[in-house]
Amino acid sequence: MASRVLTILGVAVLAFGVGGLVVNADVTVPGSWGLYVLGGLALHDGLIAPLAMVGGALLARVVPARLRPPVQGGFLVSASLLLVAIPPWTGRGALPGNDSLLPQDYGTNLLIALGVVWALVAVLVAVRAARQPPPPVRASLPAPRGGW
């Protein structure tokens, strides 16, 4: 029931957004938005998703299963940070003569944020590695006693 309500709500919000895009076509340039969306889908499906799958397969081969969750989280947070930081890091949005638009050293700040993320990942991996390993799972269960 909840999924249906949320689906209807999501479709309504999407319709509102597309309607606003089309109604205000003189300002919003729907063709440009369409190209942006299709380009984003192609970039995701053609590059980002395959890289994530290859990275996950390599991670599964290199990192033991019980240490994998913090490392996976570190990669997820790092990818998110990079995605958010690329526009200001490359100077998108800057205007000549207005230094207040992008006032930070975004490359250094990105490296600091990534360093903090991976330091935390290292601590979490060390804590997990220091814990006793879980007891081995028995291959078979003992036969039940008695009957019905």
N, C-alpha and C positions, 0 to 999 in steps of 0.2 A: 504494500500500500504506500509506504513512504517513498519507495523508489519511483512509483508512478507520479506522485505529487511533485517530487523533485524534478523528474523529467519534464513534466508539464511546465513547471516554473522555469526551468532552463530554456526550453523552447520559446517560452513567452519573452524572456529576456533577450534571447538571440533574435527573435523577430523584431523586437523593439529596436535593437541596435542596427539591424539590416534596414529596417524601415527608415530610421533616422539617416542612415548613410545614403539611401536612395532619394528621400525627400529633399535632403540638403545637398544634392549632387553637385551644385555649382561650387560649393565650398569643400566638400569631402572627397571628390574625385574617386568615385567607386571603382573605376578601372585600375587605378593605382593600388587601392586596397586589395582588389582581387589578385593582382600580380604579387603583392606582398604575401598574402595568405598562401597562394599556390607555391610561391618560392620557398616559404617557410616549411610547407609540407614536403616539398621535394628535398630540401636540405635535411630535414629530420629523417625522412624515410631512406634517403640515399646515402647519408653520411653519418649522422649522429646515432641512429639506432644500430647500424652495423658496427660502428666503433664501440658502442656500449656492449653489444653481444660479444665481440672479440675480447674486450676488456674483462667482462664477466667470466668468460671461459678461461682466460689466462689467470685471473684471480683465483678461480676454483682449483687450478693446478698448483699454484704457488703457495697460497695461504691455507693453513689447516682450517677445517670447518668451524671449530669453536672460536677461532680468532677472526673469522671472516666478517661478522656483523659490524664491528667498529671500522674496519677498513672499507667496507662497502659504504657505510655512512660518511666516511671521510671523502670518498670519491664523489658521492652525491652532493655534499655540501661544497666541495671544491668546484664541481661543475656549475653549481648554482651561482657561486661567487664570481666565477669567470664570466658567466652569461650576463650578470648584472653589471660587472665592472668593465666589460669591453667598450661600451660606448663612451664613457668619460675617459677611459684610459687612452683611447684613440683620438680624443678631442672632439667627438661629435657633440654638437650643441654649443661649441665655443664661438664667440663673436670677437672679431678684432677690436681691440680697444676696450673690451669689457671683461676684465680679469675676474670679476666676481661670479661669473657663471660657472666656471670650473676652477675653483681656487686651490684645490688640493693636488698633491703629488700622487695621483691615483695608482701608478705603477708600484711605488713603494708601499702604499697602503694595502694594495692587493697582496703583495708578498708578505706583509705582516699578518694579514688575516689568514692567508693560507698556512703560514707558519704556526699560528695559534691553533688552527684546525688540526694540523698534523701532529702537533705536540700533544694535543688532547687525545688523538687517535693512538699515539705511542703509549700514553699512560693507560688508556683503556685496554690496549693489547697486552701490556705488561701485567696489569691486574688479572686479566683472564688467563694469561699464561702461568701466573704464579699460583692460581687456584689448583686444587687437586683435580685431575681429570675425572669425568663422570665414570661411574662403574660400568663395565661392559654389559651390553644387553645380551641376555641369554638367547641362544638361537632357538630353543624350543621350550615350551611350557611343560611343567610336569603333568602327568596324567591325572585327571580328577579322581578323587576318592569316592567310593560308594556309588550309588546310583540314585535314580529318582525314586 
